Amino acid sequence: MTRRILITGGSRGIGRACALHLAQAEAAHLVLLGRDAKALAETAEAIRRSGGTAETHRADVTNRPRLAEVAREVGHLDGLLAAAGISGMTPVDGESDAYFDEILAADLTGPWNTVRAFLPRMGPGGRIVLVSSVLGRFGVPGYGAYCAAKHGLIGLAKALALELIDRGIVVNAVAPGWVDTDMAQTGIRQIAAATGQTEAQFRTRAEAAVPVKRFFQPDEIAHGVAWLLNPANTMQVGQCLNLDGGVVQS
Ligand SMILES: NC(=O)c1ccc[n+]([C@@H]2O[C@H](COP(=O)([O-])OP(=O)(O)OC[C@H]3O[C@@H](n4cnc5c(N)ncnc54)[C@H](OP(=O)(O)O)[C@@H]3O)[C@@H](O)[C@H]2O)c1
């Protein structure tokens, strides 16, 4: 039977690449969530062009009533990928707390809201993957909010995994390294500006720090995500799969 997989952040970047991969390689039906209706429609159209099926729902993961509404509209779900997220610098001596709150709301409370809203749509055999980051594994100066959210997400995956395993639902996280998306471009621009380098200089140094010496493409992340979303994965439970080219080895 066709598996039905919901992806937050399915409109762009890693979420979009996972959606395309799951549609093409596994013939899954995709339920795509995001805030930008046009970008969502474009991803759904790309899936249909490749022979797959998809539906879109405009929703902000920080908006619980809206998620509850969408949960009433979607049918049964076999998989849930919480990929929606934002990033940015929040220096501790910065002028405002607003961006710290915004990042925590989208990147940590958002996945919590998503799991809470759609869990009633999942039964035994369900699979949940939360997208953390290498910044959920170590700290980076100036990225307090993002690091806190992404470390928190790994803790959330561990706790939910134990809470839901008796229902036959398997929860894990993934921790990608640098992936070529809009978010990475913004990160490169911000860090280069903050450290007095050109974007090209920073990128060269960042790539040199990765054991495989390069950034990744979003569709490369999709393979690892697809494994954790697959019912064949019965052994990896409450883990965080590093998808970073060797940066983190534990
Ligand atoms: N790129 C990297 O190097 C990297 C590395 C490690 C981890 N990650 C993580 O991977 C995930 C995807 O990142 P990306 O690189 O693909 O970023 P991206 O290209 O900027 O895409 C972000 C996605 O999240 C959605 N989104 C953001 N805030 C949202 C909200 N409040 N409600 C609903 N959707 C929201 C966006 O859709 P709309 O704009 O339509 O809402 C978009 O689809 C994030 O969790 C990120 O932290 C990225």
The ligand as a Tripos MOL2 file, in Angstrom:
@<TRIPOS>MOLECULE
LIG
   48    52     1     0     0
SMALL
NO_CHARGES

@<TRIPOS>ATOM
      1 N1         21.3190   23.5830    5.1970 N.am      1 LIG1
      2 C1         22.1120   23.1420    6.1390 C.2       1 LIG1
      3 O1         23.3530   23.2720    6.0560 O.2       1 LIG1
      4 C2         21.5140   22.4330    7.3370 C.ar      1 LIG1
      5 C3         22.3890   21.7250    8.1730 C.ar      1 LIG1
      6 C4         21.8800   21.0550    9.2770 C.ar      1 LIG1
      7 C5         20.5250   21.0810    9.5410 C.ar      1 LIG1
      8 N2         19.6890   21.7770    8.7340 N.ar      1 LIG1
      9 C6         18.2620   21.7560    9.0880 C.3       1 LIG1
     10 O2         17.5350   21.2080    8.0080 O.3       1 LIG1
     11 C7         16.2160   21.7300    7.9870 C.3       1 LIG1
     12 C8         15.9130   22.2820    6.5960 C.3       1 LIG1
     13 O3         16.8380   23.3300    6.3500 O.3       1 LIG1
     14 P1         17.1930   23.8310    4.8740 P.3       1 LIG1
     15 O4         18.6420   23.9910    4.8050 O.co2     1 LIG1
     16 O5         16.4810   22.9910    3.8900 O.co2     1 LIG1
     17 O6         16.5550   25.2890    4.9500 O.3       1 LIG1
     18 P2         15.7400   26.1490    3.8870 P.3       1 LIG1
     19 O7         16.1840   25.8390    2.5150 O.co2     1 LIG1
     20 O8         15.8110   27.5380    4.4000 O.co2     1 LIG1
     21 O9         14.2540   25.5860    4.0590 O.3       1 LIG1
     22 C9         13.5920   25.7390    5.2790 C.3       1 LIG1
     23 C10        12.2230   25.1190    5.1660 C.3       1 LIG1
     24 O10        11.5410   25.2740    6.4180 O.3       1 LIG1
     25 C11        10.2870   25.8920    6.2030 C.3       1 LIG1
     26 N3          9.9420   26.6840    7.3840 N.ar      1 LIG1
     27 C12        10.7270   27.5580    8.0550 C.ar      1 LIG1
     28 N4         10.0740   28.0700    9.1060 N.ar      1 LIG1
     29 C13         8.8450   27.5000    9.0980 C.ar      1 LIG1
     30 C14         7.7100   27.6210    9.9320 C.ar      1 LIG1
     31 N5          7.6980   28.4310   10.9960 N.pl3     1 LIG1
     32 N6          6.6250   26.8770    9.6520 N.ar      1 LIG1
     33 C15         6.6090   26.0440    8.5800 C.ar      1 LIG1
     34 N7          7.6460   25.8940    7.7520 N.ar      1 LIG1
     35 C16         8.7560   26.6190    8.0030 C.ar      1 LIG1
     36 C17        10.4710   26.7040    4.9310 C.3       1 LIG1
     37 O11         9.2680   26.8540    4.2240 O.3       1 LIG1
     38 P3          8.4460   28.2180    4.1070 P.3       1 LIG1
     39 O12         9.4200   29.3070    3.9130 O.co2     1 LIG1
     40 O13         7.5230   27.9240    2.9780 O.co2     1 LIG1
     41 O14         7.7160   28.2990    5.4010 O.co2     1 LIG1
     42 C18        11.3800   25.7930    4.1180 C.3       1 LIG1
     43 O15        10.6130   24.7940    3.4530 O.3       1 LIG1
     44 C19        16.1660   22.8000    9.0830 C.3       1 LIG1
     45 O16        15.5870   22.2520   10.2400 O.3       1 LIG1
     46 C20        17.6390   23.1140    9.3190 C.3       1 LIG1
     47 O17        17.8690   23.5980   10.6110 O.3       1 LIG1
     48 C21        20.1520   22.4510    7.6380 C.ar      1 LIG1
@<TRIPOS>BOND
     1     1     2 1
     2     2     3 2
     3     2     4 1
     4     4     5 ar
     5     4    48 ar
     6     5     6 ar
     7     6     7 ar
     8     7     8 ar
     9     8     9 1
    10     8    48 ar
    11     9    10 1
    12     9    46 1
    13    10    11 1
    14    11    12 1
    15    11    44 1
    16    12    13 1
    17    13    14 1
    18    14    15 2
    19    14    16 1
    20    14    17 1
    21    17    18 1
    22    18    19 2
    23    18    20 1
    24    18    21 1
    25    21    22 1
    26    22    23 1
    27    23    24 1
    28    23    42 1
    29    24    25 1
    30    25    26 1
    31    25    36 1
    32    26    27 ar
    33    26    35 ar
    34    27    28 ar
    35    28    29 ar
    36    29    30 ar
    37    29    35 ar
    38    30    31 1
    39    30    32 ar
    40    32    33 ar
    41    33    34 ar
    42    34    35 ar
    43    36    37 1
    44    36    42 1
    45    37    38 1
    46    38    39 2
    47    38    40 1
    48    38    41 1
    49    42    43 1
    50    44    45 1
    51    44    46 1
    52    46    47 1
@<TRIPOS>SUBSTRUCTURE
     1 LIG1         1 GROUP 0 **** ****
